[in-house]
Amino acid sequence: MKSKNARRGGMASVQCIFLVGALVGATLFHVWQKVEMARVAGGIDAAHARMGQLRQERAKLLAAVAIKSNPTHVEQIAVEELGMVRPSRQPSSHLAHWGGE
């Protein structure tokens, strides 16, 4: 009889150890899942902040393109930086021409 009680006590302790192990595993999985969710949420917040910065930068760049492509601005650069002048409206005899042979 003693051996049957010993077996039942052994089985009960194995089941108890298995149950405790399962509970510890489930708890660790739950904590890991919460940590991962917090990490993902932080990444999403960082991405939203970066997206806002990039939108502002894009708006500034589009404004700069609009200013630089303005004909008045192009003419100002041509005159001030490149030394170009507007051609006169009347025909000039100073134009190069080929007289032929």
C-alpha positions as CSV (number, residue, x, y, z in Angstrom):
1,M,0.0,0.0,0.0
2,K,2.8,2.3,0.8
3,S,4.1,2.2,-2.8
4,K,0.7,3.3,-4.2
5,N,0.5,6.3,-1.9
6,A,4.1,7.2,-2.8
7,R,3.2,7.0,-6.5
8,R,0.2,9.2,-6.0
9,G,2.2,11.7,-4.0
10,G,4.9,11.6,-6.7
11,M,2.3,12.2,-9.4
12,A,0.7,15.0,-7.5
13,S,4.1,16.7,-7.0
14,V,4.9,16.3,-10.8
15,Q,1.5,17.8,-11.6
16,C,2.1,20.6,-9.2
17,I,5.5,21.4,-10.7
18,F,4.0,21.3,-14.2
19,L,1.2,23.6,-13.1
20,V,3.6,26.1,-11.5
21,G,5.9,26.0,-14.6
22,A,2.9,26.6,-16.8
23,L,1.8,29.6,-14.7
24,V,5.3,31.0,-14.7
25,G,5.6,30.6,-18.4
26,A,2.2,32.2,-19.0
27,T,3.2,35.1,-16.8
28,L,6.5,35.6,-18.6
29,F,4.8,35.5,-21.9
30,H,2.3,38.1,-20.8
31,V,5.0,40.4,-19.5
32,W,7.0,40.0,-22.7
33,Q,4.0,40.8,-24.8
34,K,3.4,44.0,-22.8
35,V,7.0,45.1,-23.2
36,E,6.8,44.5,-27.0
37,M,3.6,46.4,-27.2
38,A,5.2,49.3,-25.4
39,R,8.2,49.2,-27.7
40,V,6.0,49.2,-30.8
41,A,3.8,52.1,-29.4
42,G,7.0,54.1,-28.8
43,G,8.2,53.4,-32.4
44,I,4.8,54.5,-33.7
45,D,5.0,57.8,-31.7
46,A,8.5,58.4,-33.0
47,A,7.4,57.8,-36.6
48,H,4.5,60.2,-36.2
49,A,6.9,62.9,-34.8
50,R,9.3,62.4,-37.7
51,M,6.5,62.5,-40.2
52,G,5.4,65.9,-38.8
53,Q,9.0,67.2,-39.2
54,L,9.2,65.9,-42.7
55,R,5.9,67.6,-43.7
56,Q,7.3,70.9,-42.4
57,E,10.5,70.4,-44.3
58,R,8.6,69.5,-47.5
59,A,6.5,72.6,-47.2
60,K,9.6,74.8,-46.9
61,L,11.3,73.1,-49.9
62,L,8.1,73.5,-52.0
63,A,8.1,77.2,-51.1
64,A,11.8,77.6,-52.0
65,V,11.1,75.9,-55.4
66,A,8.2,78.3,-56.0
67,I,10.4,81.3,-55.2
68,K,13.3,80.1,-57.3
69,S,11.2,79.3,-60.3
70,N,9.6,82.8,-60.3
71,P,10.6,84.6,-63.5
72,T,11.4,87.8,-61.5
73,H,13.8,85.9,-59.3
74,V,15.4,84.1,-62.3
75,E,16.0,87.5,-64.0
76,Q,17.5,89.0,-60.8
77,I,20.0,86.1,-60.5
78,A,20.8,86.4,-64.2
79,V,21.6,90.1,-63.9
80,E,23.3,90.2,-60.5
81,E,25.2,86.9,-60.5
82,L,25.8,86.1,-64.1
83,G,26.1,89.6,-65.5
84,M,23.5,89.2,-68.2
85,V,21.6,92.1,-69.7
86,R,18.3,92.4,-71.4
87,P,18.5,92.8,-75.2
88,S,17.4,96.1,-76.5
89,R,14.2,96.2,-78.5
90,Q,15.7,98.0,-81.5
91,P,17.9,96.1,-83.9
92,S,21.5,96.7,-83.4
93,S,24.3,96.8,-85.9
94,H,26.6,95.3,-83.3
95,L,25.2,91.9,-83.9
96,A,27.6,89.4,-85.4
97,H,26.8,88.3,-88.9
98,W,28.5,86.4,-91.5
99,G,29.1,88.4,-94.7
100,G,30.0,85.4,-96.7
101,E,33.0,85.2,-99.1
